[in-house]
Amino acid sequence: MSITTKTGDKGYSSILNKRLKKDDKVFEAIGTIDELQAVISYELSVTSYQIQTDLYEIMGCIATGNTVDSLELRVTSLEQEIEKLEKKLKPLTKFLIFKKEKARRLNWIRTIVRR
């Protein structure tokens, strides 16, 4: 089994039934989401299964040009959960500098999500 085509791609790859440059925004989006799911799986392990599944579905939709309609309810649910958690927090008045290792790793996940 080979993991490369060994044909030389000249900086192009096939996706969406066409050849696109490897620096195309589609590949950047898929790569960022792939990085995100990898970091989430490392940090959150078992508790992240649904998030990882959602991210794989999003990558598949980007790669095929399909929409992500099936995730609309998940997004609404997550937004509601965020609102509940935010009500428990004090307002932020300064930038946070994370000192604990787990907080720094979760912050890393946050920065990938923002990208």
Disulfide bonds with the S-S distance in Angstrom:
none
